Amino acid sequence: MIRIGIVDDDRDSREHLKQGIAEYASEKQLEYELEEFKSALAYLRATDHAFDMLILDIDMPGMTGIELGEKIRETNHEVVLVYCTNLQQFAINGYSVGALGFMVKPVQSYTLHLTMDRAISAVRINQSRHQEDADIKFVFKDGTISRLVSASDIDYVEVRQHYIFYNIKDNSTGERLVIKNRGTMQEAEERLSPYGFYRCSSSFLVNMKSVTAVSRMNVYIGAELLPMGRTFKESFMDAFSRYLAKKGWEDPC
């Protein structure tokens, strides 16, 4: 399933793109979901930003497509961005935010199909990389033992003074294994954030796959409660919502 978003203030342009994408999907037997937004601000106000591909107009009131692309790239470096505009002279600016390319309005069927081919290929690469990431392993020093640990087996990381505590599921015994290393939270975050780990407070870095419940004040890892820090609450909840959407689960929040 591919999730596609269209952000364009012109209704006719959105309808034209929707029809073209529907024809492409029918020809390619592509399963997809599509959502449209009439402005950049409408997109930013939405609670669900878990898109694989976004088609952005450039010339929009309030915030341009280029400015929206810059905002998106602050937190999301994977979503495939394509610009669709009648301002061809400005489309080159889209490459500053890593856009896949641009289409000139009115978009011709041939151009749309070529762009969709490239975009879907890029999405598939992102998806396959996430599958590979799930199995990536790290080597941790545990006293005199060097342990090989899968990123998916690390439930959360805690920092206390100058030590990092990796809380790990021991799949062979079902018990929790805690490995203590010297280090900083910044080092742990840089190492693990590419694999779905997010800060819920200044002291805890959480594997989103291990979260079993979230409240206003706590994050639950099974029966364990981790505090939700005020500074990190908004970014963590946004990441949690995106994770649920990626899984196709409904977010009651």
C-alpha positions in Angstrom: 0.0 0.0 0.0 1.3 3.4 -1.0 0.1 6.6 0.7 0.0 9.6 -1.5 -0.8 13.2 -0.5 -1.6 16.1 -2.8 -1.2 19.7 -1.6 -2.6 22.2 -4.0 -4.9 25.2 -3.6 -6.4 24.7 -7.0 -9.3 22.2 -6.9 -9.2 21.5 -10.6 -5.5 20.7 -10.4 -6.2 18.3 -7.6 -9.0 16.5 -9.5 -6.8 16.2 -12.6 -4.0 14.6 -10.6 -6.4 12.3 -8.7 -7.8 11.1 -12.0 -4.4 10.6 -13.5 -3.1 8.7 -10.5 -6.2 6.5 -10.5 -5.6 5.6 -14.2 -1.9 4.9 -13.4 -2.8 2.7 -10.4 -5.3 0.7 -12.4 -2.8 0.1 -15.2 0.0 -0.9 -12.7 -2.3 -2.8 -10.3 -1.1 -0.5 -7.5 -2.8 -0.4 -4.2 -2.8 3.2 -2.8 -4.5 5.6 -0.6 -4.8 9.3 -1.5 -5.5 12.4 0.6 -5.7 16.0 -0.6 -5.1 19.3 1.1 -6.1 22.7 -0.2 -3.1 24.5 1.4 0.3 24.0 3.0 -1.2 25.1 6.3 -4.1 22.5 6.0 -1.4 19.8 5.6 0.5 21.0 8.6 -2.6 21.1 10.7 -3.4 17.4 9.9 -2.5 14.9 12.6 -1.5 12.2 10.2 1.6 12.9 8.1 2.6 9.3 7.3 2.8 9.6 3.6 5.1 7.8 1.2 4.8 10.4 -1.5 3.7 14.0 -1.6 2.8 16.1 -4.7 3.2 19.8 -3.8 2.1 22.9 -5.7 4.6 25.7 -5.4 2.5 28.9 -5.7 0.1 28.7 -2.7 -1.1 31.4 -0.4 0.2 31.5 3.2 3.1 29.1 2.6 4.6 28.1 -0.7 5.3 24.5 -1.6 9.0 25.1 -1.3 8.6 26.4 2.2 6.4 23.4 3.1 9.1 21.1 1.7 11.7 22.7 4.0 9.3 22.3 6.9 8.7 18.6 6.1 12.4 17.9 5.8 13.0 19.1 9.3 11.5 15.8 10.6 11.1 13.6 7.6 13.9 12.8 5.1 12.3 9.8 3.4 8.9 10.9 2.0 9.2 11.3 -1.7 8.5 14.9 -2.8 7.3 15.9 -6.3 6.5 19.4 -7.3 3.6 20.1 -9.7 3.5 23.7 -10.8 2.9 26.2 -13.6 6.0 28.1 -12.3 8.6 26.1 -14.1 11.3 28.7 -13.4 11.0 28.1 -9.7 10.7 24.3 -9.7 14.5 24.0 -9.6 14.3 25.3 -6.0 12.6 22.0 -5.1 15.9 20.2 -5.4 17.1 22.0 -2.3 14.7 19.8 -0.3 15.6 16.6 -2.1 12.6 16.6 -4.4 12.4 13.7 -6.9 11.5 16.1 -9.7 8.7 18.4 -10.9 5.8 18.3 -13.4 4.5 21.3 -15.3 0.8 22.1 -15.2 -1.4 21.0 -16.9 0.3 17.6 -16.3 0.3 15.3 -19.3 -0.5 11.6 -18.8 2.9 10.5 -20.1 4.8 12.8 -17.7 2.7 11.7 -14.8 3.3 8.0 -15.5 7.1 8.5 -15.8 7.1 10.5 -12.6 5.0 7.9 -10.8 7.3 5.1 -12.0 10.3 6.9 -10.5 8.4 7.8 -7.3 7.1 4.3 -6.6 10.6 2.9 -7.1 11.9 5.4 -4.5 9.1 4.4 -2.1 9.9 0.7 -2.6 13.6 1.4 -1.8 12.5 3.2 1.5 10.2 0.3 2.4 12.8 -2.4 1.8 15.4 -0.4 3.8 13.0 -0.4 6.8 12.6 -4.1 6.5 16.4 -4.5 6.5 16.7 -2.0 9.4 14.5 -4.3 11.6 17.3 -6.9 11.5 20.3 -4.6 12.0 22.5 -5.7 14.8 24.8 -3.8 17.2 27.7 -5.0 19.3 27.5 -4.1 23.0 30.1 -4.6 25.7 28.6 -6.5 28.6 31.4 -6.8 31.1 33.9 -9.1 29.4 31.3 -10.3 26.9 30.6 -8.8 23.5 26.9 -9.2 22.8 25.4 -9.1 19.3 21.9 -7.4 19.7 19.2 -6.7 17.2 17.9 -3.2 17.2 14.3 -4.6 17.3 15.2 -6.4 20.6 16.1 -3.1 22.4 13.0 -1.9 24.2 14.4 1.3 25.5 17.5 3.1 26.6 18.0 5.0 29.9 20.7 7.5 30.8 21.8 7.9 34.4 24.8 10.2 35.1 27.5 9.1 32.7 26.1 5.6 31.9 23.7 4.3 29.3 21.5 1.3 30.2 20.2 -0.7 27.2 17.0 -2.6 28.2 16.8 -5.6 25.9 14.4 -8.5 25.5 16.2 -11.8 25.9 14.4 -14.0 23.4 15.9 -17.2 24.6 14.7 -16.8 28.2 11.9 -14.2 27.9 13.6 -12.1 30.6 14.9 -8.6 30.4 18.6 -8.1 29.9 20.2 -4.7 30.9 23.6 -3.8 29.5 25.4 -0.9 31.1 27.9 1.2 29.0 29.5 4.5 29.5 28.1 7.1 27.2 25.7 9.9 26.6 22.0 10.0 25.5 23.1 12.0 22.5 25.4 9.2 21.4 22.7 6.6 21.9 20.1 8.7 20.0 22.5 9.3 17.1 23.1 5.5 16.9 19.5 4.3 17.3 17.1 7.1 16.0 17.4 5.8 12.3 15.8 2.5 13.5 12.6 3.9 15.1 13.8 5.1 18.5 12.4 8.4 19.9 12.9 10.4 23.1 10.0 10.5 25.5 12.0 12.4 28.1 15.5 13.6 28.7 16.3 10.3 30.3 14.6 7.7 28.0 14.9 6.8 24.4 12.2 4.4 23.3 11.8 1.8 20.6 8.4 2.6 19.1 7.9 -1.1 18.3 8.0 -1.9 22.0 5.4 0.6 23.1 2.2 -1.0 24.4 0.3 2.0 25.6 0.7 5.8 25.9 -1.0 8.2 28.4 -0.7 11.9 29.0 2.1 11.3 31.5 3.6 7.9 30.7 4.8 5.6 28.0 4.2 1.9 28.7 6.6 -0.9 27.7 4.6 -3.9 28.8 4.1 -3.4 32.5 6.9 -0.8 32.8 6.0 2.9 32.9 8.4 5.5 31.5 7.8 9.2 32.2 6.7 11.5 29.4 8.7 14.7 29.5 6.9 18.0 28.7 9.6 19.0 26.3 9.4 15.8 24.3 5.7 15.1 24.5 4.6 16.8 21.2 7.4 15.3 19.1 6.9 11.8 20.7 3.1 11.8 20.2 3.6 12.9 16.6 6.0 10.0 16.0 3.6 7.6 17.7 0.8 8.7 15.4 2.9 8.3 12.4 4.0 4.8 13.5 0.3 3.8 14.0 -0.6 5.1 10.5 2.3 3.3 8.9 1.0 0.1 10.5 -2.5 0.8 9.3 -3.8 1.1 12.9 -6.3 3.7 13.9 -5.0 6.4 16.3 -7.9 7.2 18.8 -6.1 10.4 19.7 
